[in-house]
Amino acid sequence: MSAAVRAHAGVLLFLLAELLLGQSGLMGAVAVALTASAVAVSAVSALLLYAAVAAARTGGPLTPTRIRTTMRDRELRTAFLAQRDPDARGRRRPRAPGRPLRTGRTGALCY
């Protein structure tokens, strides 16, 4: 049982005790009905969460094709950021700029 579920159950039990001990008559019946419905909703949501986690874990083995496709898609979505420290240890020094390339036109240089 996770900490969030325990905390939620504790709050509901506290509300139940407070409402049962502090009210009487019709208000007490309404308080019991509201608390019971809150407990029921919490139980159903916990079961649904458990079922979702169990279903996610039993997905079966992945095929190599699916793994390759996932890696390719992730590579396409990857955004490369500028290096924060290009002189960090282990990084190669940047290459010096080469000579300008000659283009198709005579005398025109491409930088």
DSSP file (Angstrom, degrees, kcal/mol; ACC not computed):
  #  RESIDUE AA STRUCTURE BP1 BP2  ACC     N-H-->O    O-->H-N    N-H-->O    O-->H-N    TCO  KAPPA ALPHA  PHI   PSI    X-CA   Y-CA   Z-CA
    1    1 A M              0   0    0      0, 0.0     2,-0.0     0, 0.0     0, 0.0   0.000 360.0 360.0 360.0 127.2    0.0    0.0    0.0
    2    2 A S     >  -     0   0    0      1,-0.1     4,-2.1     4,-0.0     5,-0.2  -0.247 360.0-110.9 -77.5 166.6    1.6    3.3   -1.0
    3    3 A A  H  > S+     0   0    0      1,-0.2     4,-2.4     2,-0.2     5,-0.2   0.853 116.9  54.9 -65.9 -35.0    2.0    6.3    1.2
    4    4 A A  H  > S+     0   0    0      2,-0.2     4,-2.3     1,-0.2    -1,-0.2   0.900 108.6  47.6 -66.8 -39.8   -0.6    8.3   -0.7
    5    5 A V  H  > S+     0   0    0      2,-0.2     4,-2.6     1,-0.2    -2,-0.2   0.905 112.3  50.1 -67.8 -40.3   -3.3    5.6   -0.3
    6    6 A R  H  X S+     0   0    0     -4,-2.1     4,-2.4     2,-0.2    -2,-0.2   0.919 111.7  47.8 -62.9 -43.0   -2.5    5.3    3.4
    7    7 A A  H  X S+     0   0    0     -4,-2.4     4,-2.3     2,-0.2    -2,-0.2   0.914 112.3  49.4 -64.2 -41.9   -2.8    9.0    3.9
    8    8 A H  H  X S+     0   0    0     -4,-2.3     4,-2.2     1,-0.2    -2,-0.2   0.916 112.0  47.8 -63.7 -43.4   -6.0    9.1    1.9
    9    9 A A  H  X S+     0   0    0     -4,-2.6     4,-2.4     1,-0.2    -1,-0.2   0.884 110.6  52.7 -65.5 -38.2   -7.5    6.3    4.0
   10   10 A G  H  X S+     0   0    0     -4,-2.4     4,-2.3     2,-0.2    -2,-0.2   0.911 109.0  48.6 -63.5 -42.4   -6.4    8.0    7.2
   11   11 A V  H  X S+     0   0    0     -4,-2.3     4,-2.5     2,-0.2    -2,-0.2   0.914 111.7  49.9 -63.7 -42.2   -8.1   11.2    6.3
   12   12 A L  H  X S+     0   0    0     -4,-2.2     4,-2.3     2,-0.2    -2,-0.2   0.903 111.0  48.7 -64.6 -40.7  -11.3    9.3    5.4
   13   13 A L  H  X S+     0   0    0     -4,-2.4     4,-2.5     2,-0.2    -1,-0.2   0.894 110.8  51.1 -65.8 -38.6  -11.3    7.5    8.7
   14   14 A F  H  X S+     0   0    0     -4,-2.3     4,-2.6     2,-0.2    -2,-0.2   0.922 110.9  48.3 -62.8 -43.5  -10.7   10.7   10.6
   15   15 A L  H  X S+     0   0    0     -4,-2.5     4,-2.6     2,-0.2     5,-0.2   0.891 110.7  51.9 -63.7 -38.8  -13.7   12.3    8.7
   16   16 A L  H  X S+     0   0    0     -4,-2.3     4,-2.4     2,-0.2     5,-0.2   0.936 112.1  45.0 -63.3 -46.8  -15.9    9.3    9.5
   17   17 A A  H  X S+     0   0    0     -4,-2.5     4,-2.3     2,-0.2     5,-0.3   0.914 114.4  49.4 -64.1 -42.3  -15.1    9.4   13.2
   18   18 A E  H  X S+     0   0    0     -4,-2.6     4,-1.8    -5,-0.2    -2,-0.2   0.922 114.5  43.9 -63.1 -44.7  -15.6   13.2   13.3
   19   19 A L  H  X S+     0   0    0     -4,-2.6     4,-1.3     2,-0.2    -1,-0.2   0.872 115.3  47.6 -71.8 -36.7  -18.9   13.1   11.5
   20   20 A L  H  < S+     0   0    0     -4,-2.4    -2,-0.2    -5,-0.2    -1,-0.2   0.888 118.4  39.7 -72.0 -38.0  -20.2   10.1   13.5
   21   21 A L  H  < S+     0   0    0     -4,-2.3    -2,-0.2    -5,-0.2    -1,-0.2   0.774 119.1  45.5 -82.7 -25.4  -19.3   11.5   16.9
   22   22 A G  H  < S+     0   0    0     -4,-1.8     2,-0.3    -5,-0.3    -2,-0.2   0.674 110.2  50.5 -93.3 -17.9  -20.2   15.1   16.2
   23   23 A Q     <  -     0   0    0     -4,-1.3     2,-0.3    -5,-0.2     0, 0.0  -0.774  58.4-171.3-120.1 161.7  -23.6   14.7   14.5
   24   24 A S    >   +     0   0    0     -2,-0.3     3,-0.8     4,-0.0     4,-0.4  -0.966  50.6   8.8-145.3 162.8  -26.8   12.9   15.4
   25   25 A G  T 3> S-     0   0    0     -2,-0.3     4,-1.7     1,-0.2     5,-0.1  -0.437 124.1  -7.4  73.8-138.3  -30.1   12.1   13.6
   26   26 A L  H 3> S+     0   0    0      1,-0.2     4,-2.4     2,-0.2    -1,-0.2   0.866 135.5  54.7 -65.1 -38.5  -30.5   12.9   10.0
   27   27 A M  H <> S+     0   0    0     -3,-0.8     4,-2.4     1,-0.2    -1,-0.2   0.874 106.7  52.3 -64.6 -35.3  -27.2   14.7    9.7
   28   28 A G  H  > S+     0   0    0     -4,-0.4     4,-2.4     2,-0.2    -1,-0.2   0.898 108.9  49.5 -65.4 -40.1  -25.5   11.7   11.1
   29   29 A A  H  X S+     0   0    0     -4,-1.7     4,-2.4     2,-0.2    -2,-0.2   0.903 111.8  48.4 -65.8 -40.5  -27.1    9.4    8.5
   30   30 A V  H  X S+     0   0    0     -4,-2.4     4,-2.7     2,-0.2     5,-0.2   0.903 111.1  51.2 -64.8 -40.5  -26.1   11.9    5.7
   31   31 A A  H  X S+     0   0    0     -4,-2.4     4,-2.5     2,-0.2    -2,-0.2   0.911 110.6  48.0 -63.4 -42.0  -22.5   11.9    7.1
   32   32 A V  H  X S+     0   0    0     -4,-2.4     4,-2.7     2,-0.2    -2,-0.2   0.917 112.1  49.7 -64.5 -42.3  -22.3    8.2    7.1
   33   33 A A  H  X S+     0   0    0     -4,-2.4     4,-2.3     2,-0.2    -2,-0.2   0.919 112.7  46.6 -63.8 -43.5  -23.7    8.0    3.6
   34   34 A L  H  X S+     0   0    0     -4,-2.7     4,-2.2     2,-0.2    -2,-0.2   0.912 114.2  47.2 -65.1 -42.4  -21.2   10.5    2.3
   35   35 A T  H  X S+     0   0    0     -4,-2.5     4,-2.4    -5,-0.2    -2,-0.2   0.908 111.7  50.6 -66.6 -40.7  -18.3    8.9    4.1
   36   36 A A  H  X S+     0   0    0     -4,-2.7     4,-2.4     1,-0.2    -2,-0.2   0.902 111.3  48.3 -63.8 -40.3  -19.3    5.4    2.8
   37   37 A S  H  X S+     0   0    0     -4,-2.3     4,-2.5     2,-0.2    -1,-0.2   0.886 110.7  51.4 -68.3 -36.2  -19.5    6.7   -0.8
   38   38 A A  H  X S+     0   0    0     -4,-2.2     4,-2.2     2,-0.2    -2,-0.2   0.904 111.0  48.0 -65.1 -40.4  -16.1    8.4   -0.4
   39   39 A V  H  X S+     0   0    0     -4,-2.4     4,-2.4     2,-0.2    -2,-0.2   0.907 111.9  50.0 -65.1 -41.3  -14.6    5.2    0.8
   40   40 A A  H  X S+     0   0    0     -4,-2.4     4,-2.5     2,-0.2    -2,-0.2   0.917 111.0  48.4 -64.1 -43.3  -16.2    3.3   -2.0
   41   41 A V  H  X S+     0   0    0     -4,-2.5     4,-2.5     1,-0.2    -1,-0.2   0.904 112.1  49.9 -63.6 -40.7  -14.9    5.7   -4.6
   42   42 A S  H  X S+     0   0    0     -4,-2.2     4,-2.2     2,-0.2    -2,-0.2   0.907 111.1  49.0 -64.2 -41.3  -11.4    5.5   -3.1
   43   43 A A  H  X S+     0   0    0     -4,-2.4     4,-2.3     2,-0.2    -2,-0.2   0.918 112.3  47.7 -65.1 -43.0  -11.5    1.7   -3.2
   44   44 A V  H  X S+     0   0    0     -4,-2.5     4,-2.4     1,-0.2    -2,-0.2   0.913 112.2  49.1 -65.2 -41.9  -12.6    1.6   -6.8
   45   45 A S  H  X S+     0   0    0     -4,-2.5     4,-2.3     1,-0.2    -1,-0.2   0.886 110.7  50.8 -66.4 -36.6  -10.0    4.1   -7.9
   46   46 A A  H  X S+     0   0    0     -4,-2.2     4,-2.4     2,-0.2    -1,-0.2   0.907 111.1  48.5 -65.6 -40.6   -7.3    2.1   -6.1
   47   47 A L  H  X S+     0   0    0     -4,-2.3     4,-2.5     2,-0.2    -2,-0.2   0.897 111.2  49.9 -65.7 -40.1   -8.4   -1.1   -7.8
   48   48 A L  H  X S+     0   0    0     -4,-2.4     4,-2.3     2,-0.2    -2,-0.2   0.905 111.1  49.2 -64.7 -40.4   -8.4    0.7  -11.2
   49   49 A L  H  X S+     0   0    0     -4,-2.3     4,-2.3     2,-0.2    -2,-0.2   0.919 111.6  49.0 -63.9 -43.2   -4.9    2.0  -10.6
   50   50 A Y  H  X S+     0   0    0     -4,-2.4     4,-2.5     1,-0.2    -2,-0.2   0.908 111.2  49.8 -62.3 -42.1   -3.7   -1.5   -9.5
   51   51 A A  H  X S+     0   0    0     -4,-2.5     4,-2.4     1,-0.2    -1,-0.2   0.890 110.1  50.7 -64.9 -39.1   -5.3   -3.0  -12.7
   52   52 A A  H  X S+     0   0    0     -4,-2.3     4,-2.0     2,-0.2    -2,-0.2   0.911 112.1  46.4 -65.8 -41.9   -3.7   -0.4  -14.9
   53   53 A V  H  X S+     0   0    0     -4,-2.3     4,-1.7     2,-0.2    -2,-0.2   0.911 113.1  49.5 -66.6 -41.7   -0.2   -1.0  -13.4
   54   54 A A  H  X S+     0   0    0     -4,-2.5     4,-1.2     1,-0.2    -2,-0.2   0.894 111.4  49.1 -64.6 -39.6   -0.7   -4.8  -13.6
   55   55 A A  H  < S+     0   0    0     -4,-2.4    -1,-0.2     1,-0.2    -2,-0.2   0.867 109.7  52.2 -67.9 -35.4   -1.7   -4.5  -17.3
   56   56 A A  H >< S+     0   0    0     -4,-2.0     3,-0.7     1,-0.2    -1,-0.2   0.845 108.6  51.0 -69.3 -32.5    1.3   -2.3  -18.1
   57   57 A R  H 3< S+     0   0    0     -4,-1.7     3,-0.4     1,-0.2    -1,-0.2   0.768 105.0  56.4 -76.5 -24.7    3.7   -4.8  -16.5
   58   58 A T  T 3<  +     0   0    0     -4,-1.2    -1,-0.2     1,-0.2    -2,-0.1  -0.189  66.0 124.8-101.6  42.4    2.3   -7.8  -18.5
   59   59 A G    <   -     0   0    0     -3,-0.7    -1,-0.2     1,-0.2    -2,-0.1   0.659  67.3-127.8 -75.0 -15.8    2.9   -6.3  -21.9
   60   60 A G        -     0   0    0     -3,-0.4    -1,-0.2     2,-0.0     2,-0.1  -0.157  42.0 -39.9  90.3 169.9    4.9   -9.2  -23.1
   61   61 A P        -     0   0    0      0, 0.0     2,-0.3     0, 0.0    -3,-0.0  -0.383  60.0-121.8 -71.9 148.0    8.4   -9.2  -24.7
   62   62 A L        -     0   0    0     -2,-0.1    -2,-0.0     1,-0.0    -3,-0.0  -0.687  21.9-125.3 -90.0 141.5    9.2   -6.6  -27.3
   63   63 A T     >  -     0   0    0     -2,-0.3     4,-2.0     1,-0.1     3,-0.2  -0.521  20.4-118.0 -81.3 152.7   10.2   -7.6  -30.8
   64   64 A P  H  > S+     0   0    0      0, 0.0     4,-2.6     0, 0.0     5,-0.2   0.838 114.8  57.7 -59.2 -32.3   13.5   -6.3  -32.2
   65   65 A T  H  > S+     0   0    0      1,-0.2     4,-2.4     2,-0.2     5,-0.2   0.922 106.7  47.4 -64.1 -42.7   11.6   -4.5  -34.9
   66   66 A R  H  > S+     0   0    0     -3,-0.2     4,-2.4     2,-0.2    -1,-0.2   0.885 111.3  51.2 -66.7 -37.6    9.6   -2.5  -32.4
   67   67 A I  H  X S+     0   0    0     -4,-2.0     4,-2.4     2,-0.2    -2,-0.2   0.932 111.1  47.6 -64.7 -45.0   12.8   -1.7  -30.5
   68   68 A R  H  X S+     0   0    0     -4,-2.6     4,-2.5     1,-0.2    -2,-0.2   0.916 112.3  49.7 -61.8 -42.7   14.5   -0.4  -33.6
   69   69 A T  H  X S+     0   0    0     -4,-2.4     4,-2.7     1,-0.2    -1,-0.2   0.909 110.9  49.7 -62.9 -41.7   11.4    1.7  -34.6
   70   70 A T  H  X S+     0   0    0     -4,-2.4     4,-2.4     1,-0.2    -1,-0.2   0.916 111.7  48.0 -63.5 -43.0   11.2    3.2  -31.1
   71   71 A M  H  X S+     0   0    0     -4,-2.4     4,-2.2     2,-0.2    -2,-0.2   0.900 112.2  49.6 -65.2 -39.4   14.9    4.1  -31.2
   72   72 A R  H  X S+     0   0    0     -4,-2.5     4,-2.0     2,-0.2    -2,-0.2   0.926 112.3  47.5 -64.7 -44.5   14.6    5.6  -34.7
   73   73 A D  H  X S+     0   0    0     -4,-2.7     4,-1.5     1,-0.2    -2,-0.2   0.897 111.9  50.1 -64.0 -39.5   11.6    7.7  -33.6
   74   74 A R  H  X S+     0   0    0     -4,-2.4     4,-0.9     1,-0.2    -1,-0.2   0.887 108.6  52.9 -66.0 -37.6   13.3    8.9  -30.5
   75   75 A E  H  < S+     0   0    0     -4,-2.2     3,-0.5     1,-0.2    -1,-0.2   0.886 108.0  50.7 -64.3 -38.2   16.3    9.9  -32.5
   76   76 A L  H  < S+     0   0    0     -4,-2.0    -1,-0.2     1,-0.2    -2,-0.2   0.826 112.0  47.6 -68.8 -30.0   14.1   11.9  -34.8
   77   77 A R  H  < S+     0   0    0     -4,-1.5     2,-0.2    -5,-0.2    -1,-0.2   0.600  86.5 111.0 -85.1 -11.1   12.5   13.7  -31.8
   78   78 A T     <  -     0   0    0     -4,-0.9     2,-0.5    -3,-0.5    -3,-0.0  -0.458  54.7-155.6 -71.8 128.9   15.8   14.4  -30.1
   79   79 A A        -     0   0    0     -2,-0.2     2,-0.5     0, 0.0    -2,-0.1  -0.915  11.0-140.6-104.0 126.2   16.8   18.1  -30.0
   80   80 A F        -     0   0    0     -2,-0.5     2,-0.2     3,-0.0     3,-0.1  -0.750  15.0-154.1 -91.1 127.4   20.5   18.8  -29.7
   81   81 A L        -     0   0    0     -2,-0.5     3,-0.1     1,-0.1     2,-0.0  -0.628  28.8 -93.8 -95.2 156.3   21.4   21.7  -27.5
   82   82 A A        -     0   0    0     -2,-0.2     2,-0.2     1,-0.1    -1,-0.1  -0.375  50.9 -97.1 -64.8 147.4   24.6   23.7  -27.8
   83   83 A Q        -     0   0    0      1,-0.2    -1,-0.1    -3,-0.1    -3,-0.0  -0.478  25.6-151.5 -69.0 133.1   27.4   22.5  -25.6
   84   84 A R  S    S+     0   0    0      1,-0.3    -1,-0.2    -2,-0.2    -2,-0.1   0.870  90.3  21.7 -72.7 -35.4   27.6   24.4  -22.3
   85   85 A D    >   +     0   0    0      1,-0.1     3,-1.6    -3,-0.0    -1,-0.3  -0.785  63.1 177.8-134.8  90.6   31.3   23.9  -22.0
   86   86 A P  T 3  S+     0   0    0      0, 0.0    -1,-0.1     0, 0.0    -2,-0.1   0.714  83.9  56.6 -67.6 -17.5   33.1   23.0  -25.2
   87   87 A D  T 3  S+     0   0    0      6,-0.1     3,-0.1     3,-0.0     6,-0.1   0.218  79.3 133.5 -96.3  15.3   36.4   22.9  -23.4
   88   88 A A  S X  S-     0   0    0     -3,-1.6     3,-1.8     1,-0.1     2,-0.1  -0.219  70.5 -82.4 -64.9 156.6   35.3   20.3  -20.9
   89   89 A R  T 3  S+     0   0    0      1,-0.2    -1,-0.1     0, 0.0     3,-0.1  -0.347 115.8  24.5 -61.7 133.8   37.6   17.3  -20.2
   90   90 A G  T 3  S+     0   0    0      1,-0.3     2,-0.3    -3,-0.1    -1,-0.2   0.276  92.5 117.3  95.7 -10.7   37.2   14.6  -22.8
   91   91 A R    <   -     0   0    0     -3,-1.8    -1,-0.3     1,-0.1     2,-0.1  -0.711  66.2-118.6 -91.5 142.3   36.0   16.8  -25.6
   92   92 A R        -     0   0    0     -2,-0.3    -4,-0.1     1,-0.1     3,-0.1  -0.425  33.6-101.4 -74.3 152.6   38.0   17.1  -28.8
   93   93 A R        -     0   0    0     -2,-0.1    -1,-0.1     1,-0.1    -6,-0.1  -0.466  44.8-100.0 -70.2 144.9   39.3   20.5  -29.8
   94   94 A P        -     0   0    0      0, 0.0     2,-0.1     0, 0.0    -1,-0.1  -0.368  42.2-107.5 -65.4 146.4   37.2   22.2  -32.5
   95   95 A R        -     0   0    0      1,-0.1     3,-0.1    -3,-0.1    -3,-0.0  -0.440  32.2-109.8 -75.1 147.3   38.8   22.0  -35.9
   96   96 A A        -     0   0    0     -2,-0.1    -1,-0.1     1,-0.1     2,-0.1  -0.459  42.4 -95.2 -72.3 148.3   40.3   25.0  -37.5
   97   97 A P        -     0   0    0      0, 0.0    -1,-0.1     0, 0.0     2,-0.0  -0.407  44.4-135.9 -64.9 140.4   38.4   26.5  -40.4
   98   98 A G        -     0   0    0      1,-0.2     3,-0.1    -2,-0.1    -3,-0.0  -0.094  34.7 -65.4 -84.7-173.3   39.7   25.3  -43.7
   99   99 A R        -     0   0    0      1,-0.1    -1,-0.2    -2,-0.0     2,-0.1  -0.413  63.5 -93.5 -70.2 151.4   40.4   27.1  -46.9
  100  100 A P        -     0   0    0      0, 0.0     2,-0.3     0, 0.0    11,-0.2  -0.430  43.4-120.6 -64.9 141.1   37.4   28.7  -48.7
  101  101 A L  E     -A  110   0A   0      9,-1.4     9,-2.7    -2,-0.1     2,-0.4  -0.602  19.6-121.0 -84.9 142.1   36.0   26.4  -51.4
  102  102 A R  E     -A  109   0A   0     -2,-0.3     7,-0.2     7,-0.2     2,-0.1  -0.658  28.3-149.9 -80.7 136.2   35.8   27.5  -55.0
  103  103 A T        -     0   0    0      5,-1.8     4,-0.2    -2,-0.4     5,-0.1  -0.268  35.3 -86.9 -93.1-174.4   32.3   27.6  -56.4
  104  104 A G  S    S+     0   0    0     -2,-0.1     2,-0.2     2,-0.1    -2,-0.0   0.785 107.1  80.7 -66.6 -27.8   31.2   27.0  -60.0
  105  105 A R  S >  S-     0   0    0      1,-0.1     3,-0.9     3,-0.1    -2,-0.3  -0.550  95.0-103.1 -80.8 147.8   31.7   30.7  -60.8
  106  106 A T  T 3  S+     0   0    0      1,-0.2     3,-0.1    -2,-0.2    -1,-0.1  -0.505 100.0   1.4 -72.2 129.2   35.2   31.8  -61.5
  107  107 A G  T 3  S+     0   0    0     -2,-0.3     2,-0.4     1,-0.2    -1,-0.2   0.298  96.3 126.3  82.9 -11.9   36.8   33.7  -58.7
  108  108 A A    <   -     0   0    0     -3,-0.9    -5,-1.8    -5,-0.1     2,-0.4  -0.665  44.8-155.8 -85.1 133.2   33.8   33.4  -56.4
  109  109 A L  E     -A  102   0A   0     -2,-0.4     2,-0.6    -7,-0.2    -7,-0.2  -0.833   6.4-145.4-109.1 145.7   34.7   31.9  -53.0
  110  110 A C  E      A  101   0A   0     -9,-2.7    -9,-1.4    -2,-0.4    -2,-0.0  -0.945 360.0 360.0-110.3 122.4   32.3   30.1  -50.7
  111  111 A Y              0   0    0     -2,-0.6    -1,-0.1   -11,-0.2    -2,-0.0   0.427 360.0 360.0 -99.4 360.0   32.9   30.7  -47.0
